Amino acid sequence: MTTCDDFMTTRRPRMSRKMRIALFFLVETVAALLIGFAALFVSFEPGWSAEAPLAMLKPADGLEGVKEYVLQAVADSGPNACPPGIIGVGIGGNFEMSAVIAKRALMRKVGLPNPDPQIAELEAELYEKCNALGLGPEALGGTQTVLAVHVETMPTHIASLPVAVNIECHAHRTGSRVI
């Protein structure tokens, strides 16, 4: 019969440093894959992901650079994104996470502003400027180029400013399940 003292005196085998590092990277890789898969399956409608623009702006470009980039992305999409669309913008994080949060921005109820007043103001400004482009439905001209602009942000490194734009077509179908 073993006693508590016998159990405490027996030494458990300890993982080597290399094994702990390998296990850490394995867990990190699995976590990154799960986040990636979650981003893929969050939206039933893929959005216009085939050419969803993603850029690493300079921090000096600031908010004005972000606005210019988003407007250029919408203008460049032309009829390919089946306007009027819903624009999801991800600012911050790293290169990959900006794309994930841009897709996540599309999952918000259409037209529901961001709870952060500064971001809500940015959304309203981008909405007005995108519609001022005059692309209109199916890029045939008109005043309704976008139905909504949703922006999500995340802290980022001081030396980078990642921005992703995901343009969802007007047939905006979304859904999610908790498993």
Stockholm file with secondary structure:
# STOCKHOLM 1.0

chainA/1-179         MTTCDDFMTTRRPRMSRKMRIALFFLVETVAALLIGFAALFVSFEPGWSAEAPLAMLKPADGLEGVKEYVLQAVADSGPNACPPGIIGVGIGGNFEMSAVIAKRALMRKVGLPNPDPQIAELEAELYEKCNALGLGPEALGGTQTVLAVHVETMPTHIASLPVAVNIECHAHRTGSRVI
#=GR chainA/1-179 SS CCCHHHHHHSCCCCCCHHHHHHHHHHHHHHHHHHHHHHHHHHCSSCCSGGGCCEEEECGGGHHHHHHHHHHHHHHHHGGGGCSSEEEEEEEEECHHHHHHHHHHHHTSCTTCCCSSHHHHHHHHHHHHHHHHTCCCGGGSSCSCSEEEEEEEEEEECTTCEEEEEEEECSSCCCCCCCC
#=GC SS_cons         CCCHHHHHHSCCCCCCHHHHHHHHHHHHHHHHHHHHHHHHHHCSSCCSGGGCCEEEECGGGHHHHHHHHHHHHHHHHGGGGCSSEEEEEEEEECHHHHHHHHHHHHTSCTTCCCSSHHHHHHHHHHHHHHHHTCCCGGGSSCSCSEEEEEEEEEEECTTCEEEEEEEECSSCCCCCCCC
//
